[in-house]
Amino acid sequence: MKALDTNAILRTLSEVDLDDPGTTFGDVRAATKQLGGFDKGAVTLTRMRGQSPWERHMRGEELFYVISGEVQFRLLAKSAERTVTVPKGSVFIIPRGAWHRSRSKRGTIVLIVRGSEHGPVTFADDPRAVAPGDLIH
């Protein structure tokens, strides 16, 4: 156990532009640093802009702490959709099992705490209409 200097870690992270069609998973990895494990998940620090794919976590919640910038989250339930804007210095918790995606127009730095392993991901417009076999795991 040791304290981590997040400012030093942030200096090593490039910003990933999720809206750039040329962005690769390698670019996403270069913009994200896993700080450690947390229960069955992880704590990560990321520097990003643009819109993420849809994802969900069936075995745990996901906490976002917005260090800089602003993030807009879209959440989907069976029959409803909700959008929440989370400013710098705020925390937002995604409920277990909720499809969600994030968007940051100007760029953001976010600390993410996931209590479970990562769930399915999709770039489809509506993840609820995607066949389970077509999801990325």
FENSULNOR-V666165 format. One record per residue. N is the residue number from 1. OMEGA is omega as a letter, one per 30 degrees, with the letter a starting at -180 (NA if undefined). NEAR is the number of other C-alpha atoms within 12 Angstrom. Layout:
# FENSULNOR-V666165
N|OMEGA|NEAR ; N|OMEGA|NEAR
This chain:
# FENSULNOR-V666165
1|l|6 ; 2|l|6 ; 3|l|10 ; 4|l|16 ; 5|a|12 ; 6|l|23 ; 7|l|14 ; 8|l|12 ; 9|a|23 ; 10|l|28 ; 11|a|18 ; 12|a|18 ; 13|l|25 ; 14|l|24 ; 15|l|31 ; 16|l|31 ; 17|a|28 ; 18|l|30 ; 19|l|23 ; 20|a|16 ; 21|l|13 ; 22|a|12 ; 23|a|21 ; 24|l|15 ; 25|l|16 ; 26|l|14 ; 27|l|22 ; 28|l|27 ; 29|a|21 ; 30|a|24 ; 31|a|31 ; 32|l|30 ; 33|l|30 ; 34|a|24 ; 35|l|24 ; 36|l|21 ; 37|l|18 ; 38|a|20 ; 39|l|16 ; 40|a|18 ; 41|a|25 ; 42|l|25 ; 43|a|29 ; 44|l|31 ; 45|a|40 ; 46|l|38 ; 47|a|38 ; 48|l|39 ; 49|l|30 ; 50|a|27 ; 51|l|29 ; 52|l|32 ; 53|l|29 ; 54|l|32 ; 55|l|37 ; 56|a|36 ; 57|a|30 ; 58|a|22 ; 59|l|21 ; 60|l|25 ; 61|l|30 ; 62|a|37 ; 63|l|29 ; 64|l|36 ; 65|a|29 ; 66|a|32 ; 67|l|27 ; 68|a|26 ; 69|a|24 ; 70|a|31 ; 71|l|37 ; 72|l|30 ; 73|l|34 ; 74|l|30 ; 75|l|32 ; 76|l|27 ; 77|a|20 ; 78|a|14 ; 79|a|10 ; 80|l|12 ; 81|a|17 ; 82|l|19 ; 83|a|20 ; 84|l|22 ; 85|a|23 ; 86|a|28 ; 87|l|23 ; 88|l|22 ; 89|a|18 ; 90|l|22 ; 91|l|24 ; 92|a|31 ; 93|l|26 ; 94|l|35 ; 95|l|23 ; 96|l|25 ; 97|a|25 ; 98|l|32 ; 99|a|39 ; 100|l|39 ; 101|a|36 ; 102|l|35 ; 103|l|31 ; 104|a|32 ; 105|a|20 ; 106|a|21 ; 107|a|30 ; 108|l|36 ; 109|a|38 ; 110|l|39 ; 111|a|35 ; 112|l|33 ; 113|l|33 ; 114|a|34 ; 115|a|28 ; 116|l|24 ; 117|l|24 ; 118|l|26 ; 119|a|28 ; 120|a|28 ; 121|l|29 ; 122|l|26 ; 123|a|24 ; 124|l|20 ; 125|l|19 ; 126|a|24 ; 127|a|27 ; 128|a|28 ; 129|a|16 ; 130|l|19 ; 131|a|14 ; 132|a|14 ; 133|a|11 ; 134|l|15 ; 135|l|21 ; 136|l|19 ; 137|NA|15
